[in-house]
Amino acid sequence: MIHNYSMHANKSLYWDTSDNEALYLKNIKEPKRYKQLSNLGFLDTQIHYKYNSHGFRTDEFDDSVEVVCFGCSFTMGTGIHAEDTWPSQFEHKTGLKTANLGLAGSSNDTVFRLAGHYLHLLKPKYAIWVQTDMSRIEILEDSPSISLNILPTDMHNPYAKDEFIKTWFSVDSNQQLQLQKNTLAFQMLCSLENIIPIIIPRNEVPFLDYSRDLMHPGRLSYEKLAETMVDRCT
């Protein structure tokens, strides 16, 4: 199924999106950020982004998966080790086989599409979704197959200059309605497959520490989030 990380299928990287080498080298030249990265344990430390055959930062999965996780970089784990993402920590705490279908930079539109495909295919017990910013929209092209997630600040994307898109972004009600529709649709998809949905709004994600890019939450933040998920499942 096409998505914004499909090109990474079966690949391994050491940098990804905002967790890039240029930013890291810039940060270590600034004393305060150097100290922050040192305290967080990110100095001269490699982070491995290994993607499975579906293009997700998770092990290969099949219908033995008990939990499927959806979201953006906060789920995929930009800037942290794979074992420190909240899906991995949730799996460690519960013993439930968990698949991380988070994609950095993706929208809630993308989550609906992925859920429509993978929930029917995998039929897990739980589907957990950490919602992303509602000010994102997904655009698809069929020939060739492309998935583009557009942010209102993305002026380099030609789609962002489209008059309809600019109007859509300029009215908060459009974004709120889109989030509501995706939320209800996700819940319905879970209901049709007898899956228990757990939905966490973006503003409920704890921010106790930082990842290597000093922009995303870190290991302790995701540990707290994983504990919230465990509580919701019991």
KAPE-V188474 format. One record per residue. BURIAL is # if it has 16 or more other ideal C-beta (glycine too) atoms within 10 Angstrom, else .. Layout:
BURIAL, BURIAL
//
This chain:
., ., #, #, #, #, ., #, ., ., ., ., ., ., #, #, #, #, #, ., ., ., #, #, ., ., #, #, ., ., ., ., #, ., ., ., #, ., ., #, ., #, ., ., ., ., #, ., #, ., #, #, ., #, #, #, #, #, ., ., #, ., ., ., #, #, #, #, #, #, #, #, #, #, #, #, #, #, #, #, #, #, ., #, #, #, #, #, #, #, #, ., ., #, ., #, ., #, #, #, #, #, #, #, #, #, #, #, #, #, #, #, #, #, #, ., ., #, #, ., ., #, ., #, ., #, #, #, #, #, #, #, ., #, #, #, #, #, #, ., ., ., ., ., ., ., #, #, #, #, ., #, ., #, ., ., ., ., ., #, ., ., ., ., #, ., ., #, #, ., ., ., ., ., #, ., ., #, #, ., ., #, #, ., #, #, #, ., #, #, ., ., ., ., #, ., #, #, #, #, ., ., ., ., #, ., ., ., #, #, #, #, #, #, ., #, #, #, #, ., #, #, #, #, #, #, ., #, #, ., ., ., #, .
//
